[in-house]
Amino acid sequence: MREIAAVTVSRSDWGLYLPLLKAVRAHPKLHLRLLVSGMHLSRTFGQTVKEIETHGFDVFERVDSLVDSDSPQAIAESIGRGILGFSRVFSHYQPDILVVLGDRFDMVPAAWAALPFNIPIAHIHGGEGTEGLIDEAIRHSLTKLSHLHFASTQYYARRIIQMGEEPWRVTVSGALGLDTIRQTRLDSREETLSRFGFVPDVPLALVVLHPETLDHRNVGEPISNLLSVLGALDIQCLFTYPNADTAGREIIRQIDQFCAQRKGCKAVVNVGTQGYLSLLQAASVMVGNSSSGIIEAASFRLPVVNIGRRQQGRVHAENVLDCDHAPDSIMSAIKQALAPEFRRGLDNLVNPHGDGHAAERIVDRLVSVPLGKSLIVKRFHAVENPTVVTQA
């Protein structure tokens, strides 16, 4: 049996991982190990390792990495702690393939630590773009550290090859989040509204705003502008806390203060995968800058107001309305998203990120790819007719 180790560091990647982990665990030729780190082990962010155990998965190793702060120094120290922790794991355990997902700073230490041990790495969600974040550099560095690539669209697969990766290493799997939607029994809208104490006849906004980490010094203004707009509208709001990114606690502080003063607005640390997807189904609009607004929301034909640069560079469907951080821009986009004619225009929307069968494609590749030197030794694949930049 092949040993497949998957690294999970946050509530966001866990919800995406679930279909793949179930498929790996069920396959007769694969043996799954879970390596848990990052936000999962933090009390501040809900200690979501408990959700992993609730789903019936055993945690093979825990790597405690997060420093209890959101300063740039703390993020850098967390990366260092993660590398040290994963290096200790790999000193006594080397899987046949290590699976990593996405672009978070607490995910990349596992790949760096695996490099000296010659452990093959499979990366999910490479080739994408998030131009307002340090995640942009992290994602592309994970691509260069990895030996197998699972892209959510053809466009992203071409980007990975453009980065010099050999085409045989790249599989267009689709996005795992669509598998999760297909496999999850969701609550009805009435059940979801009742669970969170909302009324059915007032629009509900699901609000998920994370810091733009390339401009973290100015994080207070974007959340302040958004809250001023939401406060002027006759809507209900369900806020989920941001990820453990630089300056994220300022967003949490302002959200908590806003919800304490305004009826019909609530904030939650973590609602779980099933609860979050049920909210996507129940909401009238999603507001913020979460990747779930770009990828999963289209499957619910949910209007999304995407604010700022955090998700700039990603493929999205017509349900997404882009705007900047100015209050007038946010207000205009939310009003457009809540217009009945806009929602009706999404009736035939097709999600561009796949068909909900990504896990099957990934597992097929994990089982069939030959292990050994041919997988480990990477050769740069040059694209034909590259653009040449000359110096003046």
RODO-2510 file (C-alpha; in nm, 4 decimals, decimal comma):
residues 392
     n   res          X          Y          Z
     1     m     0,0000     0,0000     0,0000
     2     r     0,1177     0,3516    -0,0763
     3     e     0,1528     0,5848     0,2196
     4     i    -0,0284     0,9113     0,1434
     5     a     0,0233     1,1886     0,3983
     6     a    -0,2013     1,4959     0,3731
     7     v    -0,1195     1,8249     0,5445
     8     t    -0,4133     2,0266     0,6783
     9     v    -0,3676     2,3616     0,8535
    10     s    -0,7055     2,5376     0,8630
    11     r    -1,0833     2,5091     0,8489
    12     s    -1,0736     2,6276     0,4863
    13     d    -0,8523     2,3514     0,3484
    14     w    -1,0199     2,0868     0,5654
    15     g    -1,3581     2,1442     0,4019
    16     l    -1,1969     2,1072     0,0609
    17     y    -0,9917     1,8032     0,1559
    18     l    -1,2771     1,5891     0,2900
    19     p    -1,3841     1,4156    -0,0342
    20     l    -1,0230     1,3362    -0,1218
    21     l    -0,9378     1,2035     0,2236
    22     k    -1,2444     0,9799     0,2217
    23     a    -1,1504     0,8495    -0,1225
    24     v    -0,7890     0,7844    -0,0207
    25     r    -0,8985     0,6100     0,2982
    26     a    -1,1396     0,3876     0,1047
    27     h    -0,8908     0,2846    -0,1661
    28     p    -0,7409    -0,0642    -0,1177
    29     k    -0,3984     0,0452    -0,2459
    30     l    -0,3617     0,3612    -0,0384
    31     h    -0,3034     0,4262     0,3318
    32     l    -0,3848     0,7715     0,4685
    33     r    -0,1983     0,9666     0,7359
    34     l    -0,3059     1,3142     0,8517
    35     l    -0,0487     1,5744     0,9512
    36     v    -0,2261     1,8575     1,1342
    37     s    -0,0818     2,2038     1,1953
    38     g    -0,1559     2,5781     1,1857
    39     m    -0,4948     2,7173     1,2832
    40     h    -0,6338     2,3715     1,3644
    41     l    -0,4319     2,3666     1,6874
    42     s    -0,5081     2,7258     1,7924
    43     r    -0,7699     2,8065     2,0565
    44     t    -0,8020     3,1566     1,9102
    45     f    -0,9335     3,0065     1,5869
    46     g    -1,1628     2,7468     1,7398
    47     q    -0,9181     2,4536     1,7770
    48     t    -1,0717     2,2960     1,4677
    49     v    -0,8684     1,9781     1,5077
    50     k    -1,1819     1,8676     1,6938
    51     e    -1,3771     1,8834     1,3661
    52     i    -1,1248     1,6451     1,2086
    53     e    -1,1815     1,3971     1,4880
    54     t    -1,5593     1,4461     1,4651
    55     h    -1,5406     1,3282     1,1037
    56     g    -1,3781     1,0058     1,2235
    57     f    -1,0211     1,0746     1,1090
    58     d    -0,7168     0,9938     1,3211
    59     v    -0,4491     1,2592     1,3579
    60     f    -0,1132     1,0933     1,2895
    61     e     0,1055     1,3917     1,3832
    62     r     0,0427     1,7400     1,5246
    63     v     0,2839     2,0182     1,4372
    64     d     0,2218     2,3210     1,6572
    65     s     0,3434     2,6194     1,4553
    66     l     0,1356     2,9338     1,5113
    67     v     0,2776     3,2122     1,7255
    68     d    -0,0090     3,3807     1,9119
    69     s     0,0173     3,7093     1,7251
    70     d    -0,0567     3,8441     1,3773
    71     s     0,2476     4,0671     1,3279
    72     p     0,4811     4,0103     1,0301
    73     q     0,7464     3,8829     1,2728
    74     a     0,4980     3,6336     1,4204
    75     i     0,4048     3,5036     1,0744
    76     a     0,7733     3,4585     0,9869
    77     e     0,8383     3,2842     1,3189
    78     s     0,5365     3,0579     1,2604
    79     i     0,6834     2,9515     0,9249
    80     g     1,0131     2,8702     1,0978
    81     r     0,8428     2,6747     1,3751
    82     g     0,6490     2,4819     1,1125
    83     i     0,9632     2,3825     0,9229
    84     l     1,1268     2,2625     1,2459
    85     g     0,8160     2,0674     1,3455
    86     f     0,7680     1,8954     1,0117
    87     s     1,1401     1,8164     0,9882
    88     r     1,1069     1,6194     1,3128
    89     v     0,8090     1,4311     1,1688
    90     f     0,9916     1,3407     0,8477
    91     s     1,2999     1,2286     1,0388
    92     h     1,1047     0,9194     1,1455
    93     y     0,8226     0,9050     0,8889
    94     q     0,8531     0,9481     0,5132
    95     p     0,5349     0,8944     0,3122
    96     d     0,5374     0,7804    -0,0495
    97     i     0,3571     1,1043    -0,1451
    98     l     0,2931     1,4183     0,0604
    99     v    -0,0235     1,6093    -0,0345
   100     v    -0,0431     1,9859     0,0213
   101     l    -0,3221     2,2233    -0,0762
   102     g    -0,3412     2,5900    -0,1603
   103     d    -0,1201     2,8789    -0,0657
   104     r    -0,1129     2,9473     0,3085
   105     f     0,1994     3,0422     0,5004
   106     d     0,1384     2,7559     0,7460
   107     m     0,1145     2,5015     0,4611
   108     v     0,4484     2,5765     0,2928
   109     p     0,6688     2,4616     0,5881
   110     a     0,5666     2,1001     0,5252
   111     a     0,6946     2,1184     0,1674
   112     w     1,0206     2,2864     0,2665
   113     a     1,0829     2,0272     0,5369
   114     a     1,0069     1,7411     0,2954
   115     l     1,2579     1,8647     0,0361
   116     p     1,5808     1,7255     0,1929
   117     f     1,4103     1,3883     0,2477
   118     n     1,3278     1,3538    -0,1264
   119     i     0,9589     1,3050    -0,0478
   120     p     0,7407     1,3486    -0,3599
   121     i     0,4916     1,6324    -0,3143
   122     a     0,1475     1,6606    -0,4753
   123     h     0,0063     2,0141    -0,4819
   124     i    -0,3638     2,0969    -0,5207
   125     h    -0,4900     2,4362    -0,6472
   126     g    -0,1687     2,5534    -0,8098
   127     g    -0,1533     2,8059    -1,0936
   128     e    -0,4124     3,0397    -0,9427
   129     g    -0,3788     3,4081    -0,8632
   130     t    -0,4280     3,6211    -0,5516
   131     e    -0,2457     3,9401    -0,6349
   132     g    -0,3061     4,1220    -0,3063
   133     l    -0,1452     3,8580    -0,0867
   134     i     0,1817     3,6979     0,0106
   135     d    -0,0080     3,3796    -0,0783
   136     e     0,0648     3,4537    -0,4465
   137     a     0,4365     3,3901    -0,3893
   138     i     0,3695     3,0964    -0,1562
   139     r     0,1454     2,9186    -0,4078
   140     h     0,3955     2,9465    -0,6914
   141     s     0,6812     2,8387    -0,4660
   142     l     0,4783     2,5310    -0,3719
   143     t     0,4408     2,4584    -0,7423
   144     k     0,8182     2,4594    -0,7888
   145     l     0,8662     2,2410    -0,4786
   146     s     0,6075     1,9878    -0,5975
   147     h     0,6247     1,6868    -0,8287
   148     l     0,2549     1,6421    -0,9113
   149     h     0,0027     1,9187    -0,9749
   150     f    -0,3772     1,9123    -0,9592
   151     a    -0,5267     2,2236    -1,1189
   152     s    -0,8892     2,3291    -1,0917
   153     t    -0,9133     2,4600    -1,4519
   154     q    -0,7344     2,4271    -1,7854
   155     y    -0,6275     2,7897    -1,7540
   156     y    -0,4440     2,7197    -1,4299
   157     a    -0,2894     2,4027    -1,5720
   158     r    -0,1388     2,6090    -1,8550
   159     r     0,0058     2,8506    -1,5997
   160     i     0,1748     2,5642    -1,4149
   161     i     0,3326     2,4414    -1,7393
   162     q     0,4309     2,8004    -1,8203
   163     m     0,6261     2,7966    -1,4925
   164     g     0,8437     2,5199    -1,6334
   165     e     0,6617     2,2135    -1,4987
   166     e     0,6531     1,9112    -1,7291
   167     p     0,3026     1,8548    -1,8717
   168     w     0,2883     1,4887    -1,7624
   169     r     0,3010     1,6068    -1,4013
   170     v    -0,0136     1,8218    -1,4370
   171     t    -0,3729     1,6948    -1,4031
   172     v    -0,6840     1,9090    -1,4483
   173     s    -0,8859     1,7657    -1,1620
   174     g    -1,1360     2,0419    -1,0970
   175     a    -1,1842     2,1993    -0,7529
   176     l    -1,2353     1,9682    -0,4553
   177     g    -1,4810     2,2154    -0,3047
   178     l    -1,7384     2,1112    -0,5626
   179     d    -1,6989     1,7485    -0,4519
   180     t    -1,7672     1,8603    -0,0958
   181     i    -2,0874     2,0352    -0,2054
   182     r    -2,2033     1,7288    -0,4001
   183     q    -2,1393     1,4945    -0,1076
   184     t    -2,2747     1,7065     0,1796
   185     r    -2,6329     1,7005     0,3044
   186     l    -2,7188     2,0660     0,3519
   187     d    -2,9750     2,2185     0,5825
   188     s    -3,2726     2,3904     0,4255
   189     r    -3,2785     2,7694     0,4191
   190     e    -3,5366     2,7685     0,6963
   191     e    -3,3211     2,5394     0,9125
   192     t    -3,0109     2,7537     0,8575
   193     l    -3,1855     3,0809     0,9374
   194     s    -3,3377     2,9289     1,2505
   195     r    -2,9997     2,7886     1,3628
   196     f    -2,8424     3,1348     1,3606
   197     g    -3,1471     3,3295     1,4773
   198     f    -3,2250     3,5114     1,1514
   199     v    -3,5666     3,5951     1,0055
   200     p    -3,6682     3,4810     0,6549
   201     d    -3,8056     3,8083     0,5157
   202     v    -3,4887     4,0215     0,5473
   203     p    -3,1884     3,9645     0,3124
   204     l    -2,8978     3,7769     0,4691
   205     a    -2,5395     3,8693     0,3842
   206     l    -2,2643     3,6148     0,4510
   207     v    -1,9583     3,8326     0,5190
   208     v    -1,6049     3,6922     0,4974
   209     l    -1,3273     3,9518     0,4860
   210     h    -0,9597     3,8584     0,5194
   211     p    -0,6598     4,0952     0,5288
   212     e    -0,4815     4,1871     0,2080
   213     t    -0,1421     4,0865     0,3397
   214     l     0,0580     4,2949     0,0911
   215     d    -0,1050     4,6016     0,2474
   216     h    -0,1581     4,4829     0,6049
   217     r    -0,0733     4,8218     0,7605
   218     n    -0,3968     4,9637     0,6212
   219     v    -0,6254     4,6755     0,7194
   220     g    -0,8405     4,8948     0,9463
   221     e    -0,9787     5,1128     0,6678
   222     p    -1,1215     4,8355     0,4449
   223     i    -1,3152     4,6702     0,7284
   224     s    -1,4306     5,0082     0,8594
   225     n    -1,5595     5,1041     0,5123
   226     l    -1,7395     4,7725     0,4713
   227     l    -1,9060     4,7957     0,8122
   228     s    -2,0232     5,1512     0,7440
   229     v    -2,1965     5,0271     0,4279
   230     l    -2,3524     4,7234     0,5950
   231     g    -2,4752     4,9439     0,8786
   232     a    -2,6627     5,1636     0,6306
   233     l    -2,8490     4,8724     0,4685
   234     d    -3,1624     4,6913     0,5862
   235     i    -2,9994     4,3469     0,5914
   236     q    -2,8929     4,0754     0,8338
   237     c    -2,5239     3,9774     0,8483
   238     l    -2,3411     3,6618     0,9463
   239     f    -1,9668     3,7249     0,9802
   240     t    -1,7089     3,4487     0,9923
   241     y    -1,3709     3,5297     1,1422
   242     p    -1,0761     3,5835     0,9063
   243     n    -0,7851     3,3427     0,8762
   244     a    -0,4679     3,3722     1,0842
   245     d    -0,3134     3,6286     0,8509
   246     t    -0,1083     3,9385     0,9225
   247     a    -0,3226     4,2026     1,1002
   248     g    -0,6334     3,9824     1,0986
   249     r    -0,7140     4,0598     1,4617
   250     e    -0,8024     4,4195     1,3771
   251     i    -1,0763     4,2828     1,1507
   252     i    -1,1996     4,0577     1,4320
   253     r    -1,2034     4,3514     1,6772
   254     q    -1,4133     4,5701     1,4485
   255     i    -1,6518     4,2875     1,3582
   256     d    -1,7164     4,2021     1,7228
   257     q    -1,7756     4,5681     1,8070
   258     f    -2,0167     4,6084     1,5132
   259     c    -2,2180     4,2971     1,6007
   260     a    -2,2441     4,3997     1,9657
   261     q    -2,4110     4,7252     1,8611
   262     r    -2,6357     4,6091     1,5775
   263     k    -2,9377     4,3823     1,5896
   264     g    -2,9505     4,1085     1,3272
   265     c    -2,5721     4,0767     1,2969
   266     k    -2,3702     3,7867     1,4369
   267     a    -2,0081     3,6759     1,4263
   268     v    -1,8839     3,3164     1,4477
   269     v    -1,5347     3,1720     1,4745
   270     n    -1,6139     2,8539     1,2860
   271     v    -1,9407     2,6991     1,1649
   272     g    -1,7969     2,3781     1,0215
   273     t    -1,8056     2,2643     0,6601
   274     q    -2,1711     2,1614     0,6563
   275     g    -2,2800     2,4812     0,8291
   276     y    -2,0776     2,7029     0,5969
   277     l    -2,2109     2,5397     0,2800
   278     s    -2,5640     2,5648     0,4193
   279     l    -2,5031     2,9380     0,4676
   280     l    -2,3911     2,9700     0,1048
   281     q    -2,7213     2,8092     0,0076
   282     a    -2,9293     3,0276     0,2406
   283     a    -2,7661     3,3675     0,1928
   284     s    -2,8971     3,6429    -0,0317
   285     v    -2,5464     3,7717    -0,1036
   286     m    -2,1878     3,6967    -0,0051
   287     v    -1,9640     3,9940     0,0686
   288     g    -1,5879     4,0061     0,1256
   289     n    -1,2841     3,8516    -0,0377
   290     s    -1,2902     3,4785     0,0330
   291     s    -1,1877     3,2183    -0,2238
   292     s    -1,5148     3,0402    -0,1470
   293     g    -1,6926     3,3328    -0,3116
   294     i    -1,4894     3,2720    -0,6253
   295     i    -1,5081     2,8911    -0,6336
   296     e    -1,7913     2,7358    -0,4309
   297     a    -2,0521     3,0152    -0,4409
   298     a    -2,1124     2,9697    -0,8137
   299     s    -2,2533     2,6224    -0,7473
   300     f    -2,5315     2,7901    -0,5457
   301     r    -2,5797     3,0690    -0,8033
   302     l    -2,5145     3,3047    -0,5146
   303     p    -2,4351     3,6707    -0,5944
   304     v    -2,0922     3,7637    -0,4593
   305     v    -1,9462     4,1090    -0,3945
   306     n    -1,5704     4,0589    -0,4181
   307     i    -1,3869     4,3489    -0,2546
   308     g    -1,0327     4,4586    -0,3292
   309     r    -0,7310     4,2719    -0,4636
   310     r    -0,7163     3,9591    -0,2494
   311     q    -0,8751     3,7364    -0,5158
   312     q    -0,7626     3,9384    -0,8181
   313     g    -0,6211     3,7059    -1,0830
   314     r    -0,8623     3,4172    -1,0241
   315     v    -1,1089     3,2779    -1,2783
   316     h    -1,4682     3,3413    -1,1701
   317     a    -1,8220     3,3127    -1,3007
   318     e    -2,0770     3,5884    -1,3687
   319     n    -2,2136     3,5760    -1,0134
   320     v    -1,9072     3,7701    -0,8898
   321     l    -1,9142     4,1500    -0,8862
   322     d    -1,5733     4,3082    -0,8308
   323     c    -1,5368     4,6391    -0,6475
   324     d    -1,2719     4,8372    -0,4613
   325     h    -1,2675     4,9343    -0,0918
   326     a    -1,4435     5,2706    -0,1356
   327     p    -1,7827     5,2791     0,0442
   328     d    -1,9666     5,3988    -0,2691
   329     s    -1,8210     5,1130    -0,4717
   330     i    -1,9173     4,8529    -0,2099
   331     m    -2,2675     4,9959    -0,1730
   332     s    -2,3283     4,9958    -0,5482
   333     a    -2,2103     4,6344    -0,5838
   334     i    -2,4232     4,5079    -0,2933
   335     k    -2,7351     4,6792    -0,4283
   336     q    -2,6720     4,5257    -0,7709
   337     a    -2,6192     4,1820    -0,6168
   338     l    -2,9444     4,2052    -0,4176
   339     a    -3,1488     4,3122    -0,7201
   340     p    -3,3960     4,0330    -0,8115
   341     e    -3,3121     4,0635    -1,1813
   342     f    -2,9436     3,9982    -1,1120
   343     r    -3,0229     3,6780    -0,9207
   344     r    -3,2600     3,5644    -1,1960
   345     g    -2,9826     3,6173    -1,4493
   346     l    -2,7793     3,3459    -1,2754
   347     d    -3,0372     3,0690    -1,3283
   348     n    -2,8247     2,8919    -1,5913
   349     l    -2,4868     2,9645    -1,4351
   350     v    -2,2222     2,6912    -1,4754
   351     n    -1,9389     2,6743    -1,2237
   352     p    -1,6094     2,6952    -1,4203
   353     h    -1,4166     2,5018    -1,1534
   354     g    -1,5231     2,1489    -1,2380
   355     d    -1,7940     1,8875    -1,2049
   356     g    -1,7640     1,7653    -0,8469
   357     h    -1,5469     1,4621    -0,9244
   358     a    -1,2002     1,6007    -0,8542
   359     a    -1,1219     1,3486    -0,5788
   360     e    -1,1602     1,0557    -0,8176
   361     r    -0,9115     1,2056    -1,0627
   362     i    -0,6604     1,2860    -0,7898
   363     v    -0,6795     0,9385    -0,6359
   364     d    -0,6376     0,7729    -0,9772
   365     r    -0,3148     0,9662    -1,0232
   366     l    -0,1867     0,9000    -0,6713
   367     v    -0,2339     0,5276    -0,7310
   368     s    -0,0935     0,5080    -1,0832
   369     v     0,2037     0,7480    -1,0951
   370     p     0,5361     0,5587    -1,0903
   371     l     0,7383     0,6322    -0,7780
   372     g     1,1143     0,6673    -0,7747
   373     k     1,3763     0,8763    -0,9488
   374     s     1,1604     0,9661    -1,2492
   375     l     0,9146     1,1414    -1,0171
   376     i     1,1720     1,3113    -0,7959
   377     v     1,4049     1,4424    -1,0682
   378     k     1,2459     1,7533    -1,2186
   379     r     1,3390     1,8940    -1,5573
   380     f     1,2475     2,2427    -1,6695
   381     h     0,9917     2,2375    -1,9492
   382     a     1,0410     2,5370    -2,1784
   383     v     0,7310     2,6683    -2,3531
   384     e     0,7610     2,7484    -2,7226
   385     n     0,8064     3,1084    -2,8323
   386     p     0,8450     3,2650    -2,4860
   387     t     0,8277     3,6403    -2,4605
   388     v     1,1822     3,7762    -2,4336
   389     v     1,2349     4,0898    -2,2273
   390     t     1,5474     4,2835    -2,3326
   391     q     1,7270     4,5372    -2,1189
   392     a     1,7683     4,8852    -2,2557
***
